[in-house]
Amino acid sequence: MKQQHLFLVRNFCSSLAVTLLATELIKAEPAPAIASETSAINSAIAVKSKTSKTQPIRATKQAYLQASASFRHFQASVLLSKSKVKSQKSKIIPTSDFPSPFLVAQQPTTKPAPAQPAKPATPPNNAQPNNRTAPLPNYLNPNANPLRFPTKPEEVEVVGAQPITLQQALAIAQRNSTELQTARLTVQRSQAQLRQALAARYPSLNLGAGVTNQGLYLFSDEPEPFFGEETDNNNTSASGNLSLSYDLFTSGLRPANIRAAEEQLRFQQLDLERTQEDLRLNVANDYYELQRADENVRIQRSSVNNAQASLRDAQALEQAGVGTRFAVLQAQVQLAQATQRLTDALSQQRIARRQIATRINLNESIVVTAADPVAVAGLWNFSLEDSIVLAFRNRAELEQQLAQRNVSEQQRRAALARLGPQISLAARYNLSDSFDDGTNFQDSYSLGGNLNLSLFDGGEARARARQAEADTAIAETNFAGQRNQIRFEVEEAFSQLQSNLENIQTTSVALEQSREALRLARLRFQAGVGTQTEVIDAEDDLTQAEGARVDAILNYNRALAQIQRAISSGQQR
């Protein structure tokens, strides 16, 4: 009788193991976001490391799906949910559909096709392989009035989320960014200042006119009904003048002011370019952070699923009489910890969504989600030395320091020019008429020149010149410091790029090994030769491996975006 009981228990455990193994194989299928990694990165890693990559351990999933009808229902529900996601990518997602921390995420049951190898751009643009540039809806734009601010809670309530790609996020930022708008307005102001300086090349022409009414009053000592008596000597006259002046010689003051305004405009144009490049980098980093938050939610949901499966295993073995209450308590603690991590991941996801929405200045009631999958953004085909040279040639910051140096030099010349002679020409024509009984027009004209020479100003002009000389030296020093900083940025990004490239391969192998280790740990526990602690440790290792691979890919993309920013590939000159 005892042997029969053990036989039934073993059969029950075997069937349970098959069922749970099928569940794990479904969950272990890589997410489409990660599985869509380009094969170009694999070839690059193979050439770099010369090591053989461990082949992923796969099993035939169909055999296990046939073990239970529930799994067929699960597969159908997943496929239905995938079709709904595809149909809603271009639509706004209500916030009521946002996942709850206590819901179990469903993993795709179909393996995505591997991407075809493609040659990376030279240099690659700061974008994901997905280059979708669909027109964006107007409701993403903020309110046209920059001085408006909400006063009611319903005006700031988030009503939905819009999936966007990285390229769309960059396009929105170029259109809506307040920082970029301020830089453009600053350029317009410098353009107006240049037009003001150029106006000194031309003469000034002024026209004046006036009308005067003059009355004469006589006063006498004779008693009169009135204090005074107005006579007939009331006179009305009109006058007009036309004057012309021109600075003939300014000792170099006028050309110095014009060249200073030109260099200042050049400085602001370079600052606009720098702002655009910084914005591209910040938006890309925010987008990658959003992807990391989304993947972390997916990973933590998978961890909750694994913890729930372990709890069911422990409870089933306890009910069968071959498990312990301690194993059940361990599984319950593991599930509680996984649920807590999922709650924290959802919080970070909401923060990441709001961060990028703030960066690109979206409508207050809309947040965005990442439509691009987590994949390698491209390869860097330049050596370290070539990258440094490209950065020195393209960086706007270096040209800004040169422009600032030129501005200071022209300001020095303008200060000294005020000590020299200033020669100007002036012409004037006057016309007047008195509206009396006769018609008497009177006109006159004058033509002459003026000479002004500053004999003593207390040393003000030379003090201004010395200030400008100091500003010139500061700009030259800043140029050297900026050059060294740019080289460091390129070297830092290049080093991170290489290390993260290797980490992608390492974490990919570790991920597959962690999945296999969890599968074996569960089979051992279900067979009664393993412990619940081994299963929990394997689950933790799998969660860490998934997070490490996502971090490796996103860190690589961040390093790629950083080195692109370091050489200013978006605005090459």
Stockholm file with secondary structure:
# STOCKHOLM 1.0

chainA/1-573         MKQQHLFLVRNFCSSLAVTLLATELIKAEPAPAIASETSAINSAIAVKSKTSKTQPIRATKQAYLQASASFRHFQASVLLSKSKVKSQKSKIIPTSDFPSPFLVAQQPTTKPAPAQPAKPATPPNNAQPNNRTAPLPNYLNPNANPLRFPTKPEEVEVVGAQPITLQQALAIAQRNSTELQTARLTVQRSQAQLRQALAARYPSLNLGAGVTNQGLYLFSDEPEPFFGEETDNNNTSASGNLSLSYDLFTSGLRPANIRAAEEQLRFQQLDLERTQEDLRLNVANDYYELQRADENVRIQRSSVNNAQASLRDAQALEQAGVGTRFAVLQAQVQLAQATQRLTDALSQQRIARRQIATRINLNESIVVTAADPVAVAGLWNFSLEDSIVLAFRNRAELEQQLAQRNVSEQQRRAALARLGPQISLAARYNLSDSFDDGTNFQDSYSLGGNLNLSLFDGGEARARARQAEADTAIAETNFAGQRNQIRFEVEEAFSQLQSNLENIQTTSVALEQSREALRLARLRFQAGVGTQTEVIDAEDDLTQAEGARVDAILNYNRALAQIQRAISSGQQR
#=GR chainA/1-573 SS CHHHHHHHHHHHHHHHHHHHHHHHHHHHSCCHHHHTCCHHHHHHHHHHHCCCCCCCCCCCHHHHHTTCHHHHHHHHHHHHHHHHHHHTTTSCEEGGGSCCTTSCCCCCCSCCCCCCCCCCCSSCCSSCSCCCCCCCCGGGSCCSCTTCCCCSGGGSCCCEEEEECHHHHHHHHHHHCHHHHHHHHHHHHHHHHHHHHHGGGSCEEEEEEEEEEECCEECCSSCCSSSCEECSCCEEEEEEEEEEEEEEECTTHHHHHHHHHHHHHHHHHHHHHHHHHHHHHHHHHHHHHHHHHHHHHHHHHHHHHHHHHHHHHHHHHHHHTSSCHHHHHHHHHHHHHHHHHHHHHHHHHHHHHHHHHHHTTCCTTEEEEECSCSCCCCCCCSCHHHHHHHHHHHCHHHHHHHHHHHHHHHHHHHHHHTTSCEEEEEEEEEEEEEESSSEEEEEEEEEEEEEECCCCCTTHHHHHHHHHHHHHHHHHHHHHHHHHHHHHHHHHHHHHHHHHHHHHHHHHHHHHHHHHHHHHHHHHHHHTSSCHHHHHHHHHHHHHHHHHHHHHHHHHHHHHHHHHHHTTGGGCC
#=GC SS_cons         CHHHHHHHHHHHHHHHHHHHHHHHHHHHSCCHHHHTCCHHHHHHHHHHHCCCCCCCCCCCHHHHHTTCHHHHHHHHHHHHHHHHHHHTTTSCEEGGGSCCTTSCCCCCCSCCCCCCCCCCCSSCCSSCSCCCCCCCCGGGSCCSCTTCCCCSGGGSCCCEEEEECHHHHHHHHHHHCHHHHHHHHHHHHHHHHHHHHHGGGSCEEEEEEEEEEECCEECCSSCCSSSCEECSCCEEEEEEEEEEEEEEECTTHHHHHHHHHHHHHHHHHHHHHHHHHHHHHHHHHHHHHHHHHHHHHHHHHHHHHHHHHHHHHHHHHHHHTSSCHHHHHHHHHHHHHHHHHHHHHHHHHHHHHHHHHHHTTCCTTEEEEECSCSCCCCCCCSCHHHHHHHHHHHCHHHHHHHHHHHHHHHHHHHHHHTTSCEEEEEEEEEEEEEESSSEEEEEEEEEEEEEECCCCCTTHHHHHHHHHHHHHHHHHHHHHHHHHHHHHHHHHHHHHHHHHHHHHHHHHHHHHHHHHHHHHHHHHHHHTSSCHHHHHHHHHHHHHHHHHHHHHHHHHHHHHHHHHHHTTGGGCC
//
